[in-house]
């Protein structure tokens, strides 16, 4: 039996790989790169990024939980 990888799975794998690379570089750089904490603080500092984050969260949730095969 052959299992195909759907495009959505490739996107999630690419995001996970990018996060691992970012955190690895952050650990090796001694703080020269932007940390996830700084990005989150910047994102939550204004209403527009908060709304964008909420919309993106809703869209991701819809894609994960509301799709029918």
N, C-alpha and C positions, 0 to 999 in steps of 0.2 A: 504494500500500500504506500502511495506517495503522498506526502504532505506539502502543500504549497504555502508559501509565505505571502500573506496579503499586504498591500501597500501600507495599511495602517500599522501593521506590526513592524514594518521597516522604519516608519517614522518614530514609533516608541523606542525601538532599539537604538536609533540614531540619537534621540534625546537622552537616553540613559548613558550611552557611550560619551556624549558631550559632557554630561554631568560628571562622570567618572574622570575624564581628562581634566576638566576644570578643577575639581577638588584635588586631583593629584598634583597639578601644577601649583595650586594654592599651597599645598602641604610642602612642596619642594622649594618654593620661592621665598619663603620666610616673610610672607605678607605683602609682597610687592604687587600682587594682583588683587583685584577687587574680590572681596569675600561675599559669600551668599548673604551674610548678615547685613552688609552695607547695601547690597542690592535691595533686600527686603525693606530696610529702613527708608531708602530712597523711594521705593515703590509705594510705601504706605504714608509718605509725607504729604500727599496731595489727594484731592478727591478724584481727579481724572484717572490717575493710575489705579486707584482702588476700584473704580467702575470698570475699567478695562480688565482688571484681574478677575472681578466677579463675573463679567460676561464670558471671559475665556474659561473660567471654572465651570460655568453652566454649559458652555458648548462642549467641553471635554466630558462632562458628566453625561450629557445627552448622547454623545458618540459612544461612550462606554456602556451605559445602562439601557438606553432606549432603542437600540438598533435590533431589528428582528432578522434572523437568518433567512 
